[in-house]
Amino acid sequence: MAEIGRVRIRIPPQIKRGDVVRVRSLVIHPMEIVQRKDGKPIDKNYQFIHKVIVTYNGREILQADTSQSISENPFFTFALKATEPGTVRITFLDTHGGKYEGTAEISFS
Amino acid sequence: MRRTAPLLIVAILLAALLAVTYAQTEKGGTAEPSRSPWVSRAIPEGRGELATLPDGRRAQLRYKGPPFGAYAGSDFGQWPTYAYGDTRTFPPVRQVAVPAIPGDPALGRKLFMDRAKGPCTGCHLIQGDDVWPAGSIGPDLSTYGDRSLPDQFVFNLIYDARLYFPNTSMPPWGTAGIFTAEEIVHIVAFLKTQKGNPPFVLPPEKDPARNPFTRKLEYYFGDNLDPTNNPAVLHAEGALTQWSKKGPAGKACADCHAGGPETAMKGVATRYPKYVAKYGRILSTEDFLTVHAPETTGMAMLAQSAENLSMTMLIKMQSNGLPVNVDVTSPEAKAAYERGKTQYFKRVGERNHACADCHQNAPGKGADKFLGGRLLGDAEKGFTKHFPTWRTNFQVVWDIRKRMQWCMTPLGMNYLAADAPEYADLELYLTSFDNGKPMSVPGIRH
């Protein structure tokens, strides 16, 4: 896979003020799952994304706690009401202190 | 010989039957066709080789997992293949007497729908809400009984339709041994019950999707180049690591191809498959990597391996938007094109099918019609410009070769090696229809 932490965000190309649009995001991440030895889980600090934060022009609009049961290279999507032009920033935090960010610009046509 | 169902249990049940058939084949002295001189550089499952099963039978070693897994252990060795050394042909037209037994319409309907046999519903529509999904390659038989055709005629059509139509797409069910003469009597009895009221008129269809003639032709799976939509793009990006990784010979792709794939590989894939004099055959991008990577970097890049597929996609993506431009005019390429075209119309396998049966846009052929629930592509509209492609139903990447290998497996033929020259010629023929059209790799399809 490509480099860890690369975030890609897709929003529709044509947006009008007040539209509810679907924001699609994908982050490159291994999302380590529990390893077992002799049937018992190995106790270690697994690397996985545990928090997703979305801000819209600096205001937090979404926060999600995520677990290991999400796939490798996770894909997150949500609906957003485009009320003003500006920046949507999605931040992914992982258990190893990693912080991966991506932004998308909302402008009205 | 019977065909195994896409059900493992049935496959196991049929194992004994197949063993008997195989023994007969051995005694009959049906020789394996001579192999082409090209030594396959594919992963073991992709080579099309025969393997000895634990019970001593021999069958083709196929890919594990769906959809090939359903055919594990079934052997189609007695039927003609695309191999150039294979001169075997399908048995000639046969006509047998109609067995003097009463036909049972209920049993006939069951046989008509049996997925382990035809299923006949793959091509023909009949009455009943449980007929799902039916295809539209063959005539709609919903009111076939109204035509009052003689039993003997209908029986012959099913047993071996070549008797009346030498180039039919209908498999010779009796001659191939898929249906016995007795079973065909039951099917004939069933078809006579397919009547409209008044004749030729059926009540309006409740579900337009049941009927392949009114079903929607839906096949859009979103932007194939958007990584948030097509996971194959991520696989391709993974090959960037491989691009700059030094192989055992101390060299990486990047050492000779300066400027990264964007510069070095721009437009390259539009010319493949092409004739490469050094190897004396047509090579696709995938084939070329199997020989070029070991010779330069020392890294193996076996056909159908993850490395090969990802690198192929990475290279082809640098040509996205550029028109396909394969050579079919130089003497060598022209000869390969003609061989590919001959193969396209060659009849192979247990069901005596040719590619053209399903993919030619002509009366009685399958292009833009349904085989069961699957919409068949039109070869002349182009197949290859989006391969390798993401298969949404299997969640894996397939290149055009695996697609070819799968095309004929359910129709009763052992496949050739993924990098076989026979497939390369066929791919060149198919790609020629894409000439001038923009490439878009990786594709996304069901």
Interface residues (C-beta under 8 A of the other chain):
Chain A: M1 A2 R8 I9 R10 R24 S25 L26 I28 N73 F75
Chain B: D226 P227 T228 N229 P231 L234 H235 E237 G238 L240
